[in-house]
Amino acid sequence: MGDLGEPDCVFCAILRGEAEASVPCEDDRVMVIMDIGAVTPGHLLVIPRIHAMGLEDLDEETSAHVWKIGHRMGRALRRSGLRCEGVNVFLADGKSVGP
C-alpha cells in the first residue's frame, strides 16, 4: 500500500483505516474520498496511497494516475444527479501553514 507511516497525516490515517471516510472509488494507487468540508456538492479528494508532501514526492506514473482518476470522477459528477454546472480541478502541493 505504500508508505503510510506519517502519524500526523490525516490522509495516511484514512488510508490505514484509522479514520472514517466516504470512499466512492479506490484502486491500488489512489483513494477518492468525499471532503468533509465540502465547498460544493460532490467535492472529492483524490489521494495517492503513498505519503507525499508535494508533487515532487510522487513518481510520474502515480501523479498521472491521480489526474486520470480525477478526470474520471469529474465525468461521473457531470453525469450524476448532482447539480453540477462545472468541475474545478485543483492541485494542493505542500503542507498547509497556520497563521
Phi, psi and omega in degrees: 000354180099188181273103179241034185270009181277106186294334183264004182266117181297326181291321175297321178297320178296313181296328177281351181084015181268348178228145183284149175201150172269119189244099179282343183200143174200155174212196185286348182248331184220164171229136176256129180233152173281134181284126180289340175255045188305131176279324179222160175300136180088007181298115184242154172237131175256115184242137178288155180278013172236147178291129179215123176282326183216171181302324181292347179278351180258142172288160185300322182295317180293317179301313179296324180292321176303313180294321180298316179291322175302319177297315179298319180293322176299317177298317180296321178297318180298326183270354182279180177279356179290145174288107188228095181277346180190165179234126176255137178239122180237150173247119176262111185241120178103179182267136176291139180247129181287174181296000000 
